[in-house]
Amino acid sequence: MIRAILLTMIGIVVTFSLKSQVTLKIEVSNLKNNTGIIIIDFRDGENNFIKGFSQEIVNNRCVIIIDSLKSGKYAFKYFHDENKNNKLDTYWFGAPKEGYGFSNNIKSTFRPPSFDDTVFEIKQNTVMCCFTCYINF
């Protein structure tokens, strides 16, 4: 009897845990070519690093799926690592040579946006479309 009650309680906890997890699908578009990879720096709403992701590019777009997330606030930034050296290459004065972007499609002008501007909240499975920026000189 106690065993049956315990198994029922474990089932309820597992079911509740699975329901509270969400999936974030990030669709990066406006990539100028299929060369290299997209690298994402994914953080929680307090700017704590959670995990880095990388994904190949197909047809000038990239899709990254992050599952098993808890509902909450998150932010990310990404760049198009065309030469696969795992870093954002820049011109001598600091401007990016490779494409880049931020959650919420925040545009940067002469400096990266504030972290608070890139934070978003997810409560259910979400698709976020991001448009890549390039600086051409």
N, C-alpha and C positions, 0 to 999 in steps of 0.2 A: 504493500500500500504506500509506504513512504517513498519507495523507489518510483512508483508511478507518478506521485505528486512532484517529486524532484525532476523527473524527465519532462513533465508538462511545464514546469517553471523554466527549465533550461530552454525548451522550445519557444516559449513566449519571449524570453530575453533575446534569443537569436533572431527571431522574427522581427522584433522591435529594432534591434541593431541594424539589420539589413534594410529596413524601411527608412532609417534615418540617414543612410548613405546616399549620396548623389553622384552623378557623373557630369563632368564638364568637358565639352567638346570644343576645342579651339580650332577655328578654321582661319588659316593665314593665307591671304591672297595678295594680289598685286606684286607678286615676285617677278623680277625681271628675267629670270632664267631658272633652269632646273639644276644648275650646278651647286654642289655643296649640300648643306643641311640647315634646318632651322634649329636654333638652340634657345630654350626657354628657361628662365630663372623664375620659379614659382614660389610665392611667399604667402604667409597668412596675413590677416588684417593688421597684425602688429609689426609687420616687416621682418618676421622671423623666416629664414630660409626653410622651405619644406623639402623641395627636390628640384633637380634639374632634369630637363627632358631634351631629347634631340630626335629629329625625324627627317627622313628623306623628303624631297620635293618631287611632285609629279604634276605635270601640266601647269606649271607655274603657281602651284598652291600646295599647301601642307595642312594635314589634319592631325592633331594630337588629341588623344582621349585620355583624360585623367579620371579614373574611377575610384570608388571607395572613399570619397571625400565626405566629411561631415558638413551639414548645412552651416554656413558661416560666411565670413568676409575673407577675401583673397585678393591677390594682385600678381601680375606678372609683367615681365619685359622679355623681349626676344630680339634676336638678330639673325640675319641671313649669312651664315658662315660659308661664304662661297669657296674659300680655299681650305676648308676643314682644318683650320689650325686652332680651333676651340677658343678663339678670342675675337672681339670686335676690332677690326682693323680701322685705324683712323689716319687722317691727314696730319701733317706736322703740327697744325694748330688745334687739333683735337676733334674736329668734325668727323663723323663716321664715314668710312669709305663703303661700307656694306649696309644693306637695308636693315631697318630696325623698326620696332613698334612697341606699344604698351597696351595693357588692358584698358578698356573703355575708349580705345582709339584716341587717346590723348595725343595731340600734336605737340611736338617740342619745337621751340624756335631757336634760341641760342644756348639753351641748357636743357637737361632732362626735366620732365615734369616732376612736381612734388609727388612723393609716395602716396599721400592722401588722395590725390586726383586719380590715381590708378586703381584704388580699392573698389571692389564691387562685392555684392552679397548674392549668394546663391542659396535657395531653399529647396530647389527641385532640380532635376536634370536640366542642364542649360547648354545652349549652343552660343558661342561668342565668335563673331566674325571680326577679324582684324585686318587692317589695310597697312601694308608695309610702306615705309617712307625711305626715300633715297635722296642723298645730297649729291648733286652732280657739279663738278668743277671742270 
